[in-house]
Amino acid sequence: MLRSMYSGIGGMRGFQTKLDVIGNNIANVNTTGFKKSRVTFQDIFSQTMSGGSAGTTTGTNGTGGTNPKQVGLGSTIAAIDTIHTGGNLQTTIKPSDVGIEGNGYFVVLDASGEKFLTRDGNFHFDNDGYLVNANGMFVLGPGSSTSEPKDKIKIDRDYKTYSIGADGKITYTKSDGATAEAGPIGLAMVANPEGLEKAGMNTYKIKSPAAGTPTYGAPKSGAFGILRSSMLEMSNVDLSEEFTEMIVAQRGFQANSRIITTSDSILEELVNLKR
């Protein structure tokens, strides 16, 4: 009977975590480049009351096999996965907005010299002509296949107009009417995107052991995707799915709490046998 109470506690903890993840997904439904998460469960160790046995036969006599008798001890969280499916590309009027169609992540550099990966292409040119994201991190070029990129992307400060191509190259017009090129914007890929660790500010740690060592390249090369200027990749959160999962989690939490109250009622009856 006490086993059922502890199973109910474990179930409530699991569904509370599931609600936390759902709440975070819904809160980021309009976050650029956000990737939703999901919670999966697994059963905990089962207590074996008696083991199973194989059947034995000797001529016409013998016994058949028996199955093991086990009592489960509840559930626990198996994984909290990040789903890296692509979000919808939304058209904007800002030419420095860049969305990735296909595989790859932008590589950005913060003030401390640490690099991160991101799918958020909300970029702009700062006062020195460097291409940066909304948090002031520098957007980097492609680098080589296995060497981390180092080059920041910069255009002349006296530019008049510019455009970003599908291959990541930036073509701009100077104040004297001459044209020039910068870039291209680099991309990175990892073998296991679900292994990337979130670092906040729409970024992932570039050194995530579970994700594998990144490979680098330019858009439209190899398996890398292409870039879409004046577009942003939106969150891949589906509100209808999240609200459905919220109902399931809420009912699961209520059912596990009912296990505890029912077990408590039975224990109360046992205590009251001696009056």
Buried (B, 14 or more C-beta within 10 A) or exposed (E): EEEBBBBBBBBBBBBEBBBBBBEEBBEBBEBBBBBBBBBEBEEBEEEEEEEEEEEEEEEEEEEEEEEEEBEEBBBBBEEEBBEBEBBEBEEBEEBBBBBBBBBBBBBBBBEEEBBBBBBBBBBBBEEEBBBBBEBEBBBBBBBEEEEBBEEBBBBBEEBEEBEBBEBBBBBBBBEEEEEEEBBBBBBBBBEEBBBBBBBEBBBBBBEBEEBBEBBBBBBBBEEBBBBBBBBBBBBBBEEEEBEEBBEEBBEBBEEBBEBBEBBEEEEEEEEEEEE
